[in-house]
Amino acid sequence: MNEQSAVRGAVHRVNDLVVALPHLGLVRERLSALGYGLGRPPAVSEALGLALVELTGLGAAASTAADLGDSPLDVLIAGLRDHFSAGYDGWMPVLGKNREVETVGGTHVISGGGSELPVAAIGKAEAVAGGWDRRFLSDGAYVLPVPESDAGAAAGPLAVGAGLPRPDGDRGRGASVAVCDTGLWAHPSLAGAYLAAPEAMLPPEPGPAGLPFTAGHATFVTGTILRNAPGAAITVHATLDDHAKGTSWQLANDLVDLAGRGADVINISAGFFTGDDQPALAMTTALRLVGPRTVIVAAAGNHGGAEDKPRRPLWPAAHDEVVAVGALTALGTPAPFSTGGPWVQLLAPGVNVVSDYFDDAVTVTDPYSGETRRYRGVAAWSGTSFAAAWVSGLLAGRIRPGRVGARDALRQLIEDARAGTTAARLPDQCA
């Protein structure tokens, strides 16, 4: 999450109302009686049992609003609930908001400042596999995942300035990992290692205007997963736009769709806050529908260094059904920006992680500062986004189709973390 998003906090789409399908007709009748129109026919999700209603007539000056309980949509929802409660002896229809979702990436600006753009990694990165005993790294070292063998892989420094080698090996063969993120840039090192629909692909040469740095998020995340599980089948789903923003409605629908297609692991290096710090309707519904064979991994959040509410729950990571991942430094200690809380289940390297990024065919821009930069196909980035991707790769690497499913792989990873034989750690090991 970047500094601007930390300031924004919980945000919702003012003109979007989420309604349970059985209650849609009743709610539409009331909206009509109040003089509200529909911008288009409701978007119906049979899988979720919900509809997204786009309203007109709210008179909002902006398309989004802070989730503080006083937006035009908040006022409307409160009025609808009061009306139905009074008319039906306390009964109210199921209503919700469409929250804005964004990546949990960027540098750890909340706790220490720094450029929003990822670092153009030069020199060497420490290849990290296995546990933290007898690992002696500097605090600012670049780190790079490599596949863990059953006995624990050897590690050491790798030159990264001119790009990374192609992920190689069979670890994770047969595992399927879905990535809900931005669009993917067709990085040469990742060619043939992923599936993505045409609409999920970024232009290979976007022209002089370039792309915002956030557009490379999925490419970076995918490279991190594949370097722990080079044999895994990765499917990239463009849930977020080039500015790494989306909605809880879209994310919820994508989750149910991808789980229904048989994904073993779904990686969500993104999240959102809510005004009351309670879960959102669409996401809660989606997680109830995800089958037991799928493990969902999400970034815990980069607001651990914030002065206000550093342990604020970020969704979907804070859901019980989700594996929330915090970030470790190169010393194996919790990153200052990584949020804590009882919902954080694992920690993994998330500071100065090195992975695939745009090359010099793409001008990379920072929309906030106006700065531009070009890269050489590799970068270093910090955030719980990349710790989550690291764990998704560790999980995929432990899956053995027909023998070890995703749930068993999660149990195995937790046992390995407790034994100190993997790069992931348990929160109580870092206390």
Summary of the structure (lengths in Angstrom):
residues: 431
radius of gyration: 21.6
end to end distance: 24.3
largest distance: 70.0
contacts: 1624
relative contact order: 0.16
helix: 27%
strand: 26%
